[in-house]
Structures are given as structure tokens and as C-alpha cells.
């Protein structure tokens, strides 16, 4: 079984942001295989209507974007 790293996700794709009470961790392969990391610091999608600012997005193999509060550097450190 592959190792999984869990990251709190505050928005998925272009859907409405996830209500803060419903935010949960999504598991990604710890090897980051098949995933891409995107920086959202200068993006208009950075400030969510829930009051949370997202600084990075993890893109999976089929193009889904999972927006996270961590910066790209923090995600890199988290995945080691």
C-alpha cells in the first residue's frame, strides 16, 4: 500500500468553497506521483468567500484542482 499524505482542502475546481465546518483532509500519494503543484498567491481565486486564503493548488492526473492554505514551499516540505 502506498503512503498517503493528507492535506486540508478548502475548494475543489471552480465549485463554491467548502464550508469551514465541512473542510476535511484529502489523501494524496506521498510520492506526489501524477500530481502537479500550482501557486495561487497572485490568483483571483486566492481569497475565498469563507474568509480563507488559499496559496496553492494540487492538480491530479485528470485536471482536478484542490485548493489548500499552505504555500507551495510548505506543500513541498510536507511531501518531503
MIKOL-987057 format. One record per atom (N, C-alpha, C): residue in three letters; atom name; x, y, z. Coordinates in nm, 4 decimals. Atoms other than C-alpha are relative to their C-alpha. Layout:
BEGIN
R res atom        X        Y        Z
R Ala   CA        X        Y        Z
...
END
This chain:
BEGIN
R res atom        X        Y        Z
R Unk    N   0.0838  -0.1174   0.0000
R Unk   CA   0.0000   0.0000   0.0000
R Unk    C   0.0889   0.1247   0.0000
R Unk    N  -0.0763  -0.1241   0.0097
R Unk   CA   0.1269   0.3470  -0.0905
R Unk    C  -0.0224   0.0864   0.1228
R Unk    N   0.0143  -0.0963  -0.1087
R Unk   CA   0.1908   0.6075   0.1750
R Unk    C  -0.0842   0.1171  -0.0481
R Unk    N   0.0915  -0.1094   0.0322
R Unk   CA  -0.0659   0.8855   0.1843
R Unk    C   0.0326   0.1203   0.0873
R Unk    N  -0.0143  -0.1245  -0.0739
R Unk   CA  -0.0194   1.2479   0.2853
R Unk    C  -0.1327   0.0730  -0.0091
R Unk    N   0.1300  -0.0642  -0.0051
R Unk   CA  -0.3338   1.4272   0.3960
R Unk    C   0.0149   0.1514   0.0076
R Unk    N  -0.0031  -0.1453   0.0050
R Unk   CA  -0.3942   1.7943   0.3165
R Unk    C  -0.1437   0.0507   0.0106
R Unk    N   0.1329  -0.0603  -0.0075
R Unk   CA  -0.6929   2.0096   0.4158
R Unk    C  -0.0280   0.0748  -0.1296
R Unk    N   0.0387  -0.0606   0.1272
R Unk   CA  -0.8775   2.1202   0.1020
R Unk    C  -0.1194   0.0916   0.0248
R Unk    N   0.1022  -0.1012  -0.0246
R Unk   CA  -1.0892   2.4369   0.1039
R Unk    C  -0.0869   0.0289  -0.1212
R Unk    N   0.0780  -0.0185   0.1226
R Unk   CA  -1.2129   2.4352  -0.2565
R Unk    C   0.0467  -0.1042  -0.1005
R Unk    N  -0.0334   0.0946   0.1056
R Unk   CA  -1.2263   2.1863  -0.5427
R Unk    C  -0.0484   0.0582  -0.1329
R Unk    N   0.0303  -0.0552   0.1328
R Unk   CA  -1.2148   2.3057  -0.9037
R Unk    C  -0.0641   0.1372   0.0120
R Unk    N   0.0652  -0.1304  -0.0016
R Unk   CA  -1.4431   2.6015  -0.9731
R Unk    C  -0.1301  -0.0014   0.0798
R Unk    N   0.1185   0.0069  -0.0855
R Unk   CA  -1.7108   2.4905  -0.7284
R Unk    C   0.0082   0.1058   0.1091
R Unk    N   0.0005  -0.0900  -0.1150
R Unk   CA  -1.8157   2.7048  -0.4340
R Unk    C   0.0981  -0.0530   0.1036
R Unk    N  -0.0895   0.0460  -0.1069
R Unk   CA  -1.5692   2.6964  -0.1443
R Unk    C  -0.0737  -0.0921   0.0965
R Unk    N   0.0559   0.0930  -0.0976
R Unk   CA  -1.6261   2.4231   0.1111
R Unk    C  -0.0239   0.0767   0.1302
R Unk    N   0.0296  -0.0648  -0.1283
R Unk   CA  -1.7969   2.5465   0.4280
R Unk    C   0.1053  -0.0426   0.1022
R Unk    N  -0.1081   0.0285  -0.0940
R Unk   CA  -1.5399   2.5682   0.7075
R Unk    C  -0.0313  -0.1184   0.0913
R Unk    N   0.0378   0.1125  -0.0867
R Unk   CA  -1.7338   2.3198   0.9227
R Unk    C   0.0126  -0.1337  -0.0728
R Unk    N  -0.0058   0.1230   0.0796
R Unk   CA  -1.7120   2.0673   0.6369
R Unk    C   0.1373  -0.0282  -0.0612
R Unk    N  -0.1346   0.0196   0.0556
R Unk   CA  -1.3439   2.1075   0.5436
R Unk    C   0.0594  -0.1270   0.0587
R Unk    N  -0.0642   0.1225  -0.0472
R Unk   CA  -1.1623   1.7760   0.5629
R Unk    C   0.1255  -0.0249  -0.0824
R Unk    N  -0.1231   0.0341   0.0690
R Unk   CA  -0.8334   1.6262   0.4606
R Unk    C  -0.0257  -0.0946  -0.1158
R Unk    N   0.0025   0.0912   0.1140
R Unk   CA  -0.7874   1.4590   0.1254
R Unk    C   0.1383  -0.0622  -0.0075
R Unk    N  -0.1266   0.0706   0.0072
R Unk   CA  -0.5187   1.1960   0.0906
R Unk    C   0.0578  -0.0005  -0.1402
R Unk    N  -0.0739   0.0021   0.1256
R Unk   CA  -0.2616   1.2264  -0.1852
R Unk    C   0.1192  -0.0932   0.0169
R Unk    N  -0.1164   0.0880  -0.0124
R Unk   CA   0.0202   0.9807  -0.2650
R Unk    C   0.1214   0.0791   0.0498
R Unk    N  -0.1154  -0.0698  -0.0577
R Unk   CA   0.3247   1.0787  -0.0587
R Unk    C   0.1125   0.0204  -0.1005
R Unk    N  -0.1026  -0.0157   0.1035
R Unk   CA   0.5423   1.0344  -0.3678
R Unk    C  -0.0316   0.1159  -0.0931
R Unk    N   0.0500  -0.1076   0.0852
R Unk   CA   0.3387   1.3120  -0.5377
R Unk    C  -0.0064  -0.0430  -0.1465
R Unk    N   0.0028   0.0541   0.1359
R Unk   CA   0.3329   1.0841  -0.8430
R Unk    C  -0.1299   0.0369  -0.0708
R Unk    N   0.1157  -0.0349   0.0811
R Unk   CA   0.0989   1.2085  -1.1153
R Unk    C  -0.0656   0.1316   0.0393
R Unk    N   0.0579  -0.1255  -0.0469
R Unk   CA   0.0282   1.5336  -0.9295
R Unk    C   0.0868   0.1176  -0.0418
R Unk    N  -0.0721  -0.1244   0.0275
R Unk   CA   0.1245   1.8919  -1.0094
R Unk    C  -0.0354   0.0998   0.1081
R Unk    N   0.0215  -0.1023  -0.1010
R Unk   CA   0.1611   2.1790  -0.7673
R Unk    C  -0.0097   0.1354  -0.0673
R Unk    N   0.0202  -0.1332   0.0575
R Unk   CA   0.0296   2.5217  -0.8574
R Unk    C   0.0013   0.1045   0.1113
R Unk    N  -0.0054  -0.1121  -0.0925
R Unk   CA   0.0968   2.8509  -0.6838
R Unk    C  -0.1198   0.0891  -0.0289
R Unk    N   0.1176  -0.0849   0.0218
R Unk   CA  -0.2200   3.0596  -0.6339
R Unk    C   0.0120   0.1362   0.0688
R Unk    N  -0.0175  -0.1245  -0.0758
R Unk   CA  -0.0712   3.3562  -0.4454
R Unk    C  -0.0481   0.1216  -0.0800
R Unk    N   0.0423  -0.1146   0.0803
R Unk   CA  -0.1340   3.6002  -0.7341
R Unk    C  -0.1318  -0.0213  -0.0720
R Unk    N   0.1223   0.0366   0.0708
R Unk   CA  -0.4568   3.4354  -0.8469
R Unk    C  -0.1228   0.0670   0.0613
R Unk    N   0.1245  -0.0550  -0.0548
R Unk   CA  -0.8024   3.5901  -0.8141
R Unk    C  -0.0772  -0.1021   0.0844
R Unk    N   0.0688   0.1024  -0.0795
R Unk   CA  -0.9167   3.2583  -0.6632
R Unk    C   0.0618  -0.0153   0.1382
R Unk    N  -0.0715   0.0148  -0.1270
R Unk   CA  -0.6835   3.3082  -0.3662
R Unk    C  -0.0874   0.0283   0.1216
R Unk    N   0.0845  -0.0357  -0.1145
R Unk   CA  -0.9348   3.4772  -0.1323
R Unk    C  -0.1391  -0.0591  -0.0203
R Unk    N   0.1288   0.0669   0.0119
R Unk   CA  -1.2393   3.2577  -0.0790
R Unk    C  -0.1074   0.0755   0.0779
R Unk    N   0.1113  -0.0675  -0.0669
R Unk   CA  -1.5823   3.3797   0.0295
R Unk    C  -0.0163  -0.0448   0.1449
R Unk    N   0.0059   0.0484  -0.1382
R Unk   CA  -1.5415   3.1772   0.3513
R Unk    C   0.0975   0.0751   0.0903
R Unk    N  -0.0984  -0.0742  -0.0762
R Unk   CA  -1.2631   3.4126   0.4591
R Unk    C   0.1370  -0.0642   0.0005
R Unk    N  -0.1273   0.0720   0.0064
R Unk   CA  -0.9873   3.1605   0.3952
R Unk    C   0.0759   0.0438  -0.1252
R Unk    N  -0.0857  -0.0254   0.1160
R Unk   CA  -0.6966   3.2470   0.1685
R Unk    C   0.0736  -0.1283  -0.0336
R Unk    N  -0.0707   0.1204   0.0449
R Unk   CA  -0.5551   2.9618  -0.0369
R Unk    C   0.1224   0.0436  -0.0796
R Unk    N  -0.1269  -0.0412   0.0595
R Unk   CA  -0.1956   2.9769  -0.1529
R Unk    C   0.0571  -0.1003  -0.0984
R Unk    N  -0.0466   0.0999   0.0964
R Unk   CA  -0.1540   2.6595  -0.3564
R Unk    C  -0.1169  -0.0884  -0.0408
R Unk    N   0.0992   0.0969   0.0466
R Unk   CA  -0.3485   2.4024  -0.5520
R Unk    C   0.0748  -0.1236  -0.0486
R Unk    N  -0.0551   0.1266   0.0469
R Unk   CA  -0.2713   2.0374  -0.6123
R Unk    C  -0.0884  -0.0462  -0.1147
R Unk    N   0.0738   0.0453   0.1175
R Unk   CA  -0.3714   1.9184  -0.9586
R Unk    C   0.0232  -0.1487  -0.0189
R Unk    N  -0.0145   0.1441   0.0197
R Unk   CA  -0.4427   1.5492  -1.0089
R Unk    C   0.0134  -0.0334  -0.1482
R Unk    N  -0.0256   0.0464   0.1366
R Unk   CA  -0.3947   1.3406  -1.3235
R Unk    C  -0.1095   0.0363  -0.0989
R Unk    N   0.1104  -0.0322   0.0913
R Unk   CA  -0.7370   1.4271  -1.4666
R Unk    C  -0.0324   0.1490  -0.0022
R Unk    N   0.0150  -0.1446   0.0055
R Unk   CA  -0.7063   1.8022  -1.4028
R Unk    C  -0.0760   0.0634   0.1144
R Unk    N   0.0684  -0.0575  -0.1152
R Unk   CA  -0.8986   1.8463  -1.0763
R Unk    C   0.0974   0.0815   0.0832
R Unk    N  -0.0824  -0.0869  -0.0842
R Unk   CA  -0.7641   2.1299  -0.8619
R Unk    C  -0.0539  -0.0014   0.1417
R Unk    N   0.0327   0.0034  -0.1420
R Unk   CA  -0.7619   2.1014  -0.4818
R Unk    C   0.0742   0.1154   0.0662
R Unk    N  -0.0598  -0.1212  -0.0548
R Unk   CA  -0.7017   2.4401  -0.3199
R Unk    C   0.0294  -0.0147   0.1492
R Unk    N  -0.0495   0.0192  -0.1371
R Unk   CA  -0.5002   2.4456   0.0066
R Unk    C   0.0506   0.1327   0.0571
R Unk    N  -0.0501  -0.1204  -0.0664
R Unk   CA  -0.3958   2.7077   0.2626
R Unk    C   0.1520   0.0078  -0.0006
R Unk    N  -0.1469   0.0009  -0.0036
R Unk   CA  -0.0304   2.6021   0.2537
R Unk    C   0.0577   0.0624  -0.1273
R Unk    N  -0.0715  -0.0504   0.1168
R Unk   CA   0.2149   2.7771   0.0238
R Unk    C   0.0610  -0.1186  -0.0746
R Unk    N  -0.0648   0.1056   0.0769
R Unk   CA   0.3857   2.5779  -0.2494
R Unk    C   0.1206  -0.0554   0.0756
R Unk    N  -0.1173   0.0449  -0.0764
R Unk   CA   0.7019   2.5650  -0.0347
R Unk    C  -0.0414  -0.0898   0.1165
R Unk    N   0.0473   0.0816  -0.1121
R Unk   CA   0.5053   2.4277   0.2616
R Unk    C  -0.0485  -0.1372  -0.0498
R Unk    N   0.0457   0.1280   0.0558
R Unk   CA   0.3451   2.1590   0.0412
R Unk    C   0.1206  -0.0862  -0.0348
R Unk    N  -0.1207   0.0745   0.0346
R Unk   CA   0.6887   2.0573  -0.0881
R Unk    C   0.0629  -0.0591   0.1256
R Unk    N  -0.0539   0.0490  -0.1264
R Unk   CA   0.8130   2.0276   0.2704
R Unk    C  -0.0864  -0.1117   0.0575
R Unk    N   0.0932   0.0999  -0.0529
R Unk   CA   0.5025   1.8331   0.3739
R Unk    C   0.0171  -0.1348  -0.0699
R Unk    N  -0.0145   0.1236   0.0760
R Unk   CA   0.5530   1.5773   0.0975
R Unk    C   0.1428  -0.0527   0.0019
R Unk    N  -0.1376   0.0430  -0.0170
R Unk   CA   0.9271   1.5651   0.1652
R Unk    C   0.0698  -0.0252  -0.1277
END
